[in-house]
Amino acid sequence: MKQVEYASEFGKKNIYGGKCPILYALDIIGQKWKLPVLWHLMEDEKLHYNELKRKVGGITNTMLTKSLRELEMARLVLRCSYDTVPPSVDYRLTERGRALIPALNGLYNWGKEQMEINK
């Protein structure tokens, strides 16, 4: 098997010993429920909490709240609160969150190819 060389600013360094952009990104979005939350917000312009909970099957209220708060802190998701009775809140991707879509699509396509290979 031929070994492929990849261009990397890290060379043969230990990636855990410095700042690795991939590890940084995975630290932000790598938690189990964050990708499904992002994916559904990508598909719909905005979603209310309960709509999002229904779409992300199996997620608990605690985990959805935690995921949304962390994605909001990472500035990937925007929480919009409306002064209505009863109170209304929806969630949507920020520009920074939408900038992640091409990478997620690429990862999706790569995963799909790998699934086909491993049938």
Secondary structure, DSSP 8 states (H G I E B T S, - for coil): --------TTTTS-GGGS--HHHHHHHHH-STTHHHHHHHHHHSS-EEHHHHHHHSTT--HHHHHHHHHHHHHTTSEEEEEE--SS-EEEEEE-HHHHTTHHHHHHHHHHHHHHHHHT-
